[in-house]
């Protein structure tokens, strides 16, 4: 996998969204706020996010919430995840980044 450093994450995800999401592109405005709040947080749990771009909208959730069964985030991720082809962006934080 190609290594990227010093990438504007919001701009990169915006490009992906514009290619994948035909309807409800304004959902990405919500995602940008979530990403910015996560970046400003001092809590590690807030900084690991899962993002989905699909033909009719986007979602950005804390990873922790997606893995908690019964949460809105878990149910949403499972429902759309089964219907939407996925591609790993390779985005990782700090030591979790792919080494290349």
N, C-alpha and C positions, 0 to 999 in steps of 0.2 A: 504494500500500500504506500502511495506517495505521502511524504511528510509535509505538512503545512505549518508554518510558524508565522506569528504576527498577522493573523487573518482577522479581518473585521467580520465576526461571526454573524452579526445581524445582516450585513450586506450579503454575505454568502448564502444564508438561509433565505433571504429575500429573493435572490436569483433562483434558487430551487423552487420556491413558492410560485414565482411568476411562470415557471415552466410547467409545474405540476397542477396548479390550482386555478381552475377556470372561474369558479364561483366563490363568493364570500372571501375574497382576498383581504378584506378588511379584518378578518380574524387575526391576520399577522400583526396588526397594531396591538392587539391584546398580548400576543406572544412576545413582542418587543418589550413591553412593560414587564412581563414576567422575567425575561432574561436580564433586563436591567436591574430589577429588584434582587434577583439571585446574585448577580455580580457584586452588588453593594452589601449583601448579607455577610455577617461574620460566622454564620452557621454552615458547616460543611454539607449538611443534609439539604440545604436550599440550593446548592450549587450544582447538583447532579440532576440534569433535566433530560426528559425525553420529548422529542419534537416530531410531529407527524404532519406531512403535507399530503393532502388527498385532493381529488378533483373538486370537491365541494367544501373547502375550508381547511383550516389547520388547527392543531392542538399543541400546546406546550404544557407539560406537567412535571412536577417533581417526580423523580424516579421512585422514591419511597412510596408515594401515594399510588402509583400505578401497580406496585406489588402488594398493596394491602387489599385483599379480597373484600368486596362489598362496597368499596369507595366508588364515587362517581368516576374518578380517574381510571380506576381498574376496569370498570364496566365499559367505559368509553373506549379505552385502549384495546380491550379484547374484541369488542364489537367491530370497530373499524379496522383493527389489525387483521382480522380474518378476511376482510373484503378488499384491503388495499395492499398492492405490492409494496414491499419494503426494500429500502436500500440503506445500508449503514453509511452514515456520513463520515465516520471515522473521527468525529469530534470527541475529544477526551480532555479532561482537566489535569493539570499538573503532572504528577507521576503516572497517571493513567493513560497518558498519550502513547500512541504507537511509536515505537522507536524504529527508525529506518536507516 
